[in-house]
Amino acid sequence: GYNDWFLPTTDELTQMYFNLHDNGLGNFADEWYIGSAENDINEIVGVHFNGQSNGGGQCNPKDYLGYVRAVRVY
């Protein structure tokens, strides 16, 4: 019943990963997670988790089917 969910930035995704993963939580897949940012050529930016975050983003076309981790602030 909430309508205030959003996609975090890649920095927020990385922080979520470390905070949750370091405590045995989060169940992150070894995949690309799409963040909320776009680059200047209209591509999405994401971050990959594979046991540790590379902390960097990669650009993908907007039709890329990656994982998402929606969040909300209360």
Buried (B, 14 or more C-beta within 10 A) or exposed (E): EEEEEEBBBBEBBBEBBBEBBEEEEBEBEEEBBBBBBEEEEEBBBBBBBEEEBEEEBBBBEEEEEBBEBEBEEE
